[in-house]
Amino acid sequence: MTHREADLGAVRTVPIARRPNKVRAEEFASPPPDGKRTFAAFLASLPDVLVARDFVRVIDAIVQAKRRDRAVVVMLGGHVVKTGLAPLLLDLMRRGIITHVAMNGSAAIHDYEIARFGGTSEDVAAGLRDGTFGMAEETGRGLNEAFIAGMREQRGMGEAIAVALEGTAELAHPELSVVLGAHRLGLPVTVHAALGAEIIHQHPAANGAAIGDTSHRDFRRLAASLPSLHDGGVVLNLGSAVIMPEVFLKALTIARNLGDGKPTDFTTCDLDMQRHYRPRVNVVQRPTLAGGSGYEITGHHELMVPLLAWGVVEKLGSDPGVR
């Protein structure tokens, strides 16, 4: 039996000059120069392809947002605080680059413990065996009492935590607290709780009404910050796989409901160690369908966030509008 074969001699080819190329030689990376080695030179040396190109575009979007007085909203998961990145975020706040910090309950707890005690993050598996996981007395009582006072004084959860820290006689590292730092700078800092998902909800002092009242006030404050994203703002989701993407989507629909469809035409970026459904859909894709750009940059926070912060400060350079 003889089987048929395709006749390659009859194949039609095209001149390479007519073929569109996705990669050009001009886009290749550059090695470290023999002369002056600066962070600006490092950024310029990156290949102008794929995520390296996206990374530079996100930096440029943040720089332009600062120069045009648009919002830069940074949303945090707990791992970002645990990996020691607070000083970088605080620096961007002091420079007037970050305009609103929103975080999940985990990030707020780690931030509180670092400020008050100088350490955080326990061995979950070991504590789970005997039921002591998440049962730190001072953390649970201090935060829950802050929420109760915050409900009474009509404060948001982030503000309530900051006020409680301000009123604590001895703090180990107040200078490392994102919550306290934002509060002292007059920036909105909002905490978005998930009842039953955080260790302080196990504590005898937990008050569901206070948690709900203060966190819902922060939800409304986040929604009130989003109109300033219109036409050039930036939203960064750093390490929150579920809570902040869900909260952001609802806050955005409130802002657009009250703002005749605005804000639009802003930039979003999800920066995490791995890619997840909710950040991709609720931060990167859906919010920018009406205009704007969304990016996913995957990498370890302890590497990518410093690169991002250094890149932004380097690009702004000697801009007189930057403190």
Buried (B, 14 or more C-beta within 10 A) or exposed (E): EEEEEEEEEEEEEEEEEEEEEEEEEEBEEEEEEEEEEEEBBBBEBBEBBEBBBBBBBBBBBBBBBBEEEBBBBBBBBBBBBBBBBBBBBBBBBBBBBBBBBBBBBBBBBBBBBBBBBEEBBBEEEEBEEEEEBBBBEEBBBBBBBBBBBBBEEEBBBBBBBBBBBEEBEEBEBBEBBBBBBBBBBEBBBBBBBBEEEBBBBEBEBBBEEBBBBBBBBBBEBBBBBBBBBBBBBBBBBBBBBBBBBBBBBEBBBBBBEEEEEBBBBBBBBBBBBEEBEBBBBBBBBBBBEEEBBBBBBEBEBBEBBBBBBBBBBBBBEEEEEBE
